[in-house]
């Protein structure tokens, strides 16, 4: 069990199609874009910092299989996929 003071600042997700994911996070879930880079976008539910969701387009990301959520969890040693959108 995690200590009570533990919190999640943001979730960083690797995606196979950033443009399609942008449509989903904005159009369906109602998130607002904070930053947009060539292969990375940060989102916030309120439209203000900090970002709750960071999407990073990865060349090796697996596309969603039919009849699945397409969300795969992995642990990469506690680091971020790209460090942040602000390279």
N, C-alpha and C positions, 0 to 999 in steps of 0.2 A: 504494500500500500504506500502511496505517495504522501509526503507530509502535507498538512492542510494549507500551508503557504505556497505550495506549488501551483504555478499557472502556466498557460500556454500563451505566448505572445502572438505567434503567427504559425501558419501551416504552409509549407512550401511543397508544391506538387509539380512533378514532371508530367508534361502532356505531349501527346503526339501531334496535335493540331491546335495551335494557340488561338487561331481565329475562331474556330468552332467553340473552343472553351470560353473565349471572351463572350460570345453570344449567350452561352448558357449561364455564366456567372452574373452577367448584367441583366439579360432579358428574363431569365427564369428565377434566379435567386435574388436579384435586386441589388447586388453589390455595385459599388462605384469605383471606377479606376482612380488610383492615386498617381501611379507612374506607368509609363509605357516605354519599353525599350524594344529593340528589334526582336528579341526572343524571350522577353520577360515582362510581366505585368503584375503590379501590386494592386490589391483590392481592399476596400474597407466597407463595412456595412453602413457606416455613418458618412463616409466621404472624407473623413479626417484621419490623420495619423494616429496611431500606427496601423499598418496594414494587418489584416487578419489572415488573408490568403495571398500567397505569391505563386503565380503560375510561370513555369519555365518550360519552353519548348525544347525537347530533347530529341536528337536524331534517333536514339535507340529506344525511345518510349514505345511500348506496345499499344497499338490501338485497341479500343474496347471490343471485346468479343461479343457476338450477338447474344442477347438475353442475359447479360451480366452488367454489373454496375461499372466495371472498368476501373475501379479504384483498387490499386495494389499498394500495400504498405511495405516499406523496406527501411532498414536502419543502416545508415552509412557512417557510423562512428560518431554521431552527434554533430557532424558538420552540416552546412547547408549545401544545396545542390550547386549554387553559383555564388554564394556569399551574400548576395542581395541583388536587387535590380540596379542599384546605383554603383556600377563598376567604375 
